[in-house]
Amino acid sequence: GDRMSGVAVFTRLKKMAKKGHVWGQYQLGNMYYEGDEITGRSYADAFRWFSKACKKNHPEAHMFLGNMLLQGHGCAVDLNKARCHLECALVIEGDLFDGPISK
């Protein structure tokens, strides 16, 4: 079938994100962080969407938010909050991969 245009993808992700879909929130944050041709770069918007995804324990969102807090991208530098988010990402990743196969 036809590939969706970038604008259509963005529109669909924004709808998903606003409905609370964690994957949509993370992807939208990523689009704003990377600054693609549709969204442009907005660290403030990236921070907002990554924050929403973090509330649902999305590990990569925690990683991005931790790094943004370390660098002051879209927020004030906050080393304590950065460490908290980075540790959360590691704990979540550890829980995901700590199954019977890894033992």
VMD Tcl script that builds the backbone (N, CA, C; Angstrom):
set m [mol new atoms 309]
animate dup $m
set s [atomselect $m all]
$s set {name element resname resid chain x y z} {
  {N N GLY 1 A 0.816 -1.195 0.000}
  {CA C GLY 1 A 0.000 0.000 0.000}
  {C C GLY 1 A 0.851 1.246 0.000}
  {N N ASP 2 A 0.197 2.371 -0.020}
  {CA C ASP 2 A 0.895 3.655 -0.015}
  {C C ASP 2 A 1.545 3.899 1.331}
  {N N ARG 3 A 2.738 4.436 1.294}
  {CA C ARG 3 A 3.391 4.836 2.540}
  {C C ARG 3 A 2.767 6.145 3.013}
  {N N MET 4 A 2.576 6.249 4.309}
  {CA C MET 4 A 1.991 7.483 4.833}
  {C C MET 4 A 3.010 8.607 4.727}
  {N N SER 5 A 2.523 9.802 4.448}
  {CA C SER 5 A 3.406 10.959 4.388}
  {C C SER 5 A 3.874 11.295 5.798}
  {N N GLY 6 A 4.952 12.053 5.889}
  {CA C GLY 6 A 5.469 12.472 7.190}
  {C C GLY 6 A 4.435 13.223 8.000}
  {N N VAL 7 A 3.655 14.058 7.334}
  {CA C VAL 7 A 2.620 14.827 8.029}
  {C C VAL 7 A 1.542 13.896 8.575}
  {N N ALA 8 A 1.159 12.886 7.778}
  {CA C ALA 8 A 0.144 11.924 8.229}
  {C C ALA 8 A 0.652 11.121 9.422}
  {N N VAL 9 A 1.917 10.734 9.388}
  {CA C VAL 9 A 2.519 9.999 10.508}
  {C C VAL 9 A 2.496 10.866 11.759}
  {N N PHE 10 A 2.923 12.118 11.619}
  {CA C PHE 10 A 2.946 13.042 12.753}
  {C C PHE 10 A 1.540 13.224 13.327}
  {N N THR 11 A 0.560 13.409 12.450}
  {CA C THR 11 A -0.825 13.614 12.887}
  {C C THR 11 A -1.339 12.403 13.648}
  {N N ARG 12 A -1.051 11.214 13.133}
  {CA C ARG 12 A -1.490 9.983 13.798}
  {C C ARG 12 A -0.788 9.815 15.148}
  {N N LEU 13 A 0.522 10.067 15.189}
  {CA C LEU 13 A 1.259 9.957 16.458}
  {C C LEU 13 A 0.719 10.931 17.493}
  {N N LYS 14 A 0.411 12.156 17.057}
  {CA C LYS 14 A -0.085 13.163 17.996}
  {C C LYS 14 A -1.434 12.738 18.571}
  {N N LYS 15 A -2.298 12.157 17.725}
  {CA C LYS 15 A -3.597 11.654 18.212}
  {C C LYS 15 A -3.378 10.550 19.238}
  {N N MET 16 A -2.484 9.610 18.910}
  {CA C MET 16 A -2.186 8.502 19.827}
  {C C MET 16 A -1.643 9.031 21.151}
  {N N ALA 17 A -0.700 9.960 21.046}
  {CA C ALA 17 A -0.045 10.505 22.239}
  {C C ALA 17 A -1.044 11.216 23.140}
  {N N LYS 18 A -1.919 11.997 22.521}
  {CA C LYS 18 A -2.911 12.732 23.314}
  {C C LYS 18 A -3.907 11.796 23.993}
  {N N LYS 19 A -4.111 10.610 23.404}
  {CA C LYS 19 A -4.996 9.615 24.019}
  {C C LYS 19 A -4.277 8.827 25.111}
  {N N GLY 20 A -2.994 9.098 25.314}
  {CA C GLY 20 A -2.248 8.434 26.374}
  {C C GLY 20 A -1.465 7.217 25.940}
  {N N HIS 21 A -1.343 6.998 24.636}
  {CA C HIS 21 A -0.593 5.844 24.125}
  {C C HIS 21 A 0.904 6.089 24.320}
  {N N VAL 22 A 1.557 5.263 25.112}
  {CA C VAL 22 A 2.952 5.503 25.505}
  {C C VAL 22 A 3.903 5.486 24.302}
  {N N TRP 23 A 3.684 4.575 23.361}
  {CA C TRP 23 A 4.569 4.525 22.194}
  {C C TRP 23 A 4.454 5.816 21.385}
  {N N GLY 24 A 3.226 6.318 21.225}
  {CA C GLY 24 A 3.017 7.581 20.510}
  {C C GLY 24 A 3.684 8.742 21.225}
  {N N GLN 25 A 3.604 8.757 22.552}
  {CA C GLN 25 A 4.236 9.824 23.331}
  {C C GLN 25 A 5.756 9.800 23.147}
  {N N TYR 26 A 6.322 8.604 23.219}
  {CA C TYR 26 A 7.773 8.477 23.030}
  {C C TYR 26 A 8.180 8.897 21.617}
  {N N GLN 27 A 7.466 8.415 20.606}
  {CA C GLN 27 A 7.832 8.740 19.222}
  {C C GLN 27 A 7.693 10.233 18.942}
  {N N LEU 28 A 6.660 10.851 19.494}
  {CA C LEU 28 A 6.481 12.287 19.316}
  {C C LEU 28 A 7.628 13.045 19.980}
  {N N GLY 29 A 7.995 12.623 21.186}
  {CA C GLY 29 A 9.146 13.229 21.864}
  {C C GLY 29 A 10.400 13.106 21.022}
  {N N ASN 30 A 10.584 11.940 20.422}
  {CA C ASN 30 A 11.754 11.695 19.582}
  {C C ASN 30 A 11.761 12.602 18.354}
  {N N MET 31 A 10.583 12.788 17.731}
  {CA C MET 31 A 10.500 13.666 16.554}
  {C C MET 31 A 10.908 15.101 16.923}
  {N N TYR 32 A 10.398 15.580 18.062}
  {CA C TYR 32 A 10.744 16.937 18.490}
  {C C TYR 32 A 12.217 17.033 18.891}
  {N N TYR 33 A 12.736 15.970 19.517}
  {CA C TYR 33 A 14.136 15.984 19.948}
  {C C TYR 33 A 15.078 16.013 18.749}
  {N N GLU 34 A 14.794 15.155 17.771}
  {CA C GLU 34 A 15.655 15.067 16.591}
  {C C GLU 34 A 15.468 16.255 15.654}
  {N N GLY 35 A 14.276 16.858 15.688}
  {CA C GLY 35 A 14.020 18.017 14.838}
  {C C GLY 35 A 13.871 17.661 13.380}
  {N N ASP 36 A 12.871 16.837 13.065}
  {CA C ASP 36 A 12.685 16.477 11.665}
  {C C ASP 36 A 12.027 17.619 10.887}
  {N N GLU 37 A 11.805 17.393 9.597}
  {CA C GLU 37 A 11.316 18.467 8.722}
  {C C GLU 37 A 9.881 18.877 9.049}
  {N N ILE 38 A 9.145 18.053 9.759}
  {CA C ILE 38 A 7.755 18.386 10.085}
  {C C ILE 38 A 7.668 19.174 11.388}
  {N N THR 39 A 8.322 18.689 12.418}
  {CA C THR 39 A 8.193 19.327 13.728}
  {C C THR 39 A 9.207 20.441 13.953}
  {N N GLY 40 A 10.380 20.333 13.316}
  {CA C GLY 40 A 11.481 21.194 13.727}
  {C C GLY 40 A 11.958 20.719 15.092}
  {N N ARG 41 A 13.094 21.236 15.548}
  {CA C ARG 41 A 13.604 20.825 16.858}
  {C C ARG 41 A 12.970 21.680 17.944}
  {N N SER 42 A 12.416 21.016 18.936}
  {CA C SER 42 A 11.873 21.703 20.107}
  {C C SER 42 A 12.159 20.855 21.326}
  {N N TYR 43 A 13.200 21.222 22.060}
  {CA C TYR 43 A 13.534 20.459 23.255}
  {C C TYR 43 A 12.424 20.560 24.301}
  {N N ALA 44 A 11.740 21.690 24.358}
  {CA C ALA 44 A 10.654 21.849 25.333}
  {C C ALA 44 A 9.529 20.856 25.043}
  {N N ASP 45 A 9.142 20.732 23.756}
  {CA C ASP 45 A 8.096 19.769 23.394}
  {C C ASP 45 A 8.582 18.336 23.592}
  {N N ALA 46 A 9.836 18.070 23.249}
  {CA C ALA 46 A 10.395 16.729 23.461}
  {C C ALA 46 A 10.351 16.373 24.944}
  {N N PHE 47 A 10.758 17.309 25.781}
  {CA C PHE 47 A 10.771 17.090 27.232}
  {C C PHE 47 A 9.366 16.766 27.737}
  {N N ARG 48 A 8.382 17.515 27.239}
  {CA C ARG 48 A 6.989 17.316 27.668}
  {C C ARG 48 A 6.494 15.917 27.293}
  {N N TRP 49 A 6.745 15.483 26.051}
  {CA C TRP 49 A 6.247 14.173 25.617}
  {C C TRP 49 A 7.033 13.026 26.244}
  {N N PHE 50 A 8.355 13.189 26.390}
  {CA C PHE 50 A 9.132 12.154 27.078}
  {C C PHE 50 A 8.671 12.018 28.525}
  {N N SER 51 A 8.347 13.150 29.165}
  {CA C SER 51 A 7.872 13.107 30.555}
  {C C SER 51 A 6.603 12.282 30.680}
  {N N LYS 52 A 5.686 12.460 29.735}
  {CA C LYS 52 A 4.442 11.691 29.748}
  {C C LYS 52 A 4.735 10.193 29.575}
  {N N ALA 53 A 5.644 9.857 28.664}
  {CA C ALA 53 A 5.992 8.453 28.448}
  {C C ALA 53 A 6.694 7.865 29.670}
  {N N CYS 54 A 7.461 8.689 30.381}
  {CA C CYS 54 A 8.147 8.212 31.592}
  {C C CYS 54 A 7.151 7.811 32.669}
  {N N LYS 55 A 6.044 8.509 32.739}
  {CA C LYS 55 A 5.027 8.175 33.745}
  {C C LYS 55 A 4.466 6.774 33.510}
  {N N LYS 56 A 4.661 6.260 32.289}
  {CA C LYS 56 A 4.207 4.903 31.965}
  {C C LYS 56 A 5.398 3.950 31.848}
  {N N ASN 57 A 6.535 4.352 32.413}
  {CA C ASN 57 A 7.737 3.504 32.498}
  {C C ASN 57 A 8.321 3.098 31.159}
  {N N HIS 58 A 8.361 4.024 30.220}
  {CA C HIS 58 A 9.009 3.743 28.932}
  {C C HIS 58 A 10.516 3.947 29.119}
  {N N PRO 59 A 11.324 2.866 29.001}
  {CA C PRO 59 A 12.748 2.977 29.339}
  {C C PRO 59 A 13.521 3.983 28.489}
  {N N GLU 60 A 13.288 4.013 27.179}
  {CA C GLU 60 A 14.033 4.946 26.333}
  {C C GLU 60 A 13.650 6.390 26.635}
  {N N ALA 61 A 12.380 6.611 26.994}
  {CA C ALA 61 A 11.960 7.966 27.381}
  {C C ALA 61 A 12.715 8.407 28.634}
  {N N HIS 62 A 12.890 7.473 29.583}
  {CA C HIS 62 A 13.682 7.794 30.782}
  {C C HIS 62 A 15.122 8.142 30.401}
  {N N MET 63 A 15.694 7.405 29.445}
  {CA C MET 63 A 17.065 7.689 29.011}
  {C C MET 63 A 17.164 9.082 28.388}
  {N N PHE 64 A 16.246 9.395 27.483}
  {CA C PHE 64 A 16.264 10.713 26.850}
  {C C PHE 64 A 16.088 11.814 27.892}
  {N N LEU 65 A 15.109 11.637 28.791}
  {CA C LEU 65 A 14.836 12.671 29.788}
  {C C LEU 65 A 16.047 12.862 30.703}
  {N N GLY 66 A 16.668 11.752 31.102}
  {CA C GLY 66 A 17.869 11.856 31.940}
  {C C GLY 66 A 18.968 12.641 31.255}
  {N N ASN 67 A 19.193 12.344 29.974}
  {CA C ASN 67 A 20.226 13.064 29.228}
  {C C ASN 67 A 19.866 14.531 29.016}
  {N N MET 68 A 18.583 14.817 28.798}
  {CA C MET 68 A 18.148 16.205 28.633}
  {C C MET 68 A 18.362 16.990 29.931}
  {N N LEU 69 A 18.088 16.346 31.067}
  {CA C LEU 69 A 18.297 16.993 32.365}
  {C C LEU 69 A 19.783 17.211 32.640}
  {N N LEU 70 A 20.636 16.326 32.157}
  {CA C LEU 70 A 22.086 16.509 32.306}
  {C C LEU 70 A 22.582 17.701 31.495}
  {N N GLN 71 A 21.988 17.897 30.309}
  {CA C GLN 71 A 22.470 18.918 29.377}
  {C C GLN 71 A 21.670 20.214 29.417}
  {N N GLY 72 A 20.531 20.212 30.117}
  {CA C GLY 72 A 19.693 21.395 30.151}
  {C C GLY 72 A 18.964 21.639 28.839}
  {N N HIS 73 A 18.602 20.581 28.145}
  {CA C HIS 73 A 17.846 20.702 26.888}
  {C C HIS 73 A 16.354 20.701 27.199}
  {N N GLY 74 A 15.706 21.854 27.031}
  {CA C GLY 74 A 14.272 21.964 27.285}
  {C C GLY 74 A 13.919 22.071 28.751}
  {N N CYS 75 A 14.939 22.229 29.605}
  {CA C CYS 75 A 14.733 22.261 31.052}
  {C C CYS 75 A 15.994 22.829 31.700}
  {N N ALA 76 A 15.913 23.072 33.000}
  {CA C ALA 76 A 17.109 23.446 33.756}
  {C C ALA 76 A 17.926 22.185 34.027}
  {N N VAL 77 A 19.243 22.329 34.112}
  {CA C VAL 77 A 20.089 21.190 34.478}
  {C C VAL 77 A 19.707 20.746 35.891}
  {N N ASP 78 A 19.481 19.463 36.063}
  {CA C ASP 78 A 19.134 18.902 37.374}
  {C C ASP 78 A 19.759 17.512 37.463}
  {N N LEU 79 A 20.931 17.456 38.104}
  {CA C LEU 79 A 21.683 16.197 38.153}
  {C C LEU 79 A 20.972 15.116 38.948}
  {N N ASN 80 A 20.268 15.511 40.011}
  {CA C ASN 80 A 19.549 14.511 40.812}
  {C C ASN 80 A 18.417 13.875 40.020}
  {N N LYS 81 A 17.620 14.698 39.346}
  {CA C LYS 81 A 16.528 14.156 38.527}
  {C C LYS 81 A 17.084 13.351 37.359}
  {N N ALA 82 A 18.196 13.826 36.788}
  {CA C ALA 82 A 18.810 13.097 35.670}
  {C C ALA 82 A 19.196 11.696 36.120}
  {N N ARG 83 A 19.864 11.607 37.256}
  {CA C ARG 83 A 20.286 10.299 37.761}
  {C C ARG 83 A 19.088 9.399 38.024}
  {N N CYS 84 A 18.035 9.969 38.582}
  {CA C CYS 84 A 16.824 9.203 38.867}
  {C C CYS 84 A 16.250 8.604 37.580}
  {N N HIS 85 A 16.161 9.417 36.512}
  {CA C HIS 85 A 15.610 8.922 35.251}
  {C C HIS 85 A 16.517 7.872 34.613}
  {N N LEU 86 A 17.827 8.103 34.671}
  {CA C LEU 86 A 18.753 7.138 34.078}
  {C C LEU 86 A 18.725 5.809 34.841}
  {N N GLU 87 A 18.621 5.891 36.173}
  {CA C GLU 87 A 18.519 4.661 36.969}
  {C C GLU 87 A 17.204 3.937 36.690}
  {N N CYS 88 A 16.116 4.702 36.537}
  {CA C CYS 88 A 14.819 4.090 36.191}
  {C C CYS 88 A 14.925 3.319 34.885}
  {N N ALA 89 A 15.585 3.916 33.896}
  {CA C ALA 89 A 15.730 3.259 32.592}
  {C C ALA 89 A 16.458 1.934 32.756}
  {N N LEU 90 A 17.512 1.928 33.560}
  {CA C LEU 90 A 18.287 0.700 33.758}
  {C C LEU 90 A 17.477 -0.360 34.493}
  {N N VAL 91 A 16.716 0.059 35.488}
  {CA C VAL 91 A 15.885 -0.888 36.245}
  {C C VAL 91 A 14.819 -1.494 35.338}
  {N N ILE 92 A 14.150 -0.648 34.550}
  {CA C ILE 92 A 13.098 -1.144 33.647}
  {C C ILE 92 A 13.704 -2.103 32.626}
  {N N GLU 93 A 14.828 -1.704 32.015}
  {CA C GLU 93 A 15.493 -2.580 31.040}
  {C C GLU 93 A 15.896 -3.889 31.697}
  {N N GLY 94 A 16.414 -3.818 32.911}
  {CA C GLY 94 A 16.816 -5.017 33.626}
  {C C GLY 94 A 15.642 -5.936 33.869}
  {N N ASP 95 A 14.498 -5.348 34.259}
  {CA C ASP 95 A 13.294 -6.146 34.501}
  {C C ASP 95 A 12.806 -6.799 33.202}
  {N N LEU 96 A 12.925 -6.072 32.090}
  {CA C LEU 96 A 12.469 -6.620 30.813}
  {C C LEU 96 A 13.286 -7.830 30.387}
  {N N PHE 97 A 14.587 -7.797 30.692}
  {CA C PHE 97 A 15.479 -8.858 30.213}
  {C C PHE 97 A 15.854 -9.872 31.295}
  {N N ASP 98 A 15.235 -9.754 32.457}
  {CA C ASP 98 A 15.573 -10.645 33.551}
  {C C ASP 98 A 14.574 -11.801 33.629}
  {N N GLY 99 A 14.436 -12.477 32.516}
  {CA C GLY 99 A 13.506 -13.601 32.472}
  {C C GLY 99 A 14.244 -14.920 32.519}
  {N N PRO 100 A 13.526 -16.004 32.362}
  {CA C PRO 100 A 14.142 -17.331 32.460}
  {C C PRO 100 A 15.232 -17.580 31.407}
  {N N ILE 101 A 15.136 -16.918 30.256}
  {CA C ILE 101 A 16.121 -17.149 29.189}
  {C C ILE 101 A 17.493 -16.627 29.613}
  {N N SER 102 A 17.515 -15.515 30.364}
  {CA C SER 102 A 18.797 -14.909 30.714}
  {C C SER 102 A 19.471 -15.585 31.898}
  {N N LYS 103 A 18.780 -16.517 32.549}
  {CA C LYS 103 A 19.348 -17.133 33.764}
  {C C LYS 103 A 20.010 -18.468 33.452}
}
mol reanalyze $m
mol bondsrecalc $m
mol representation Tube
mol addrep $m
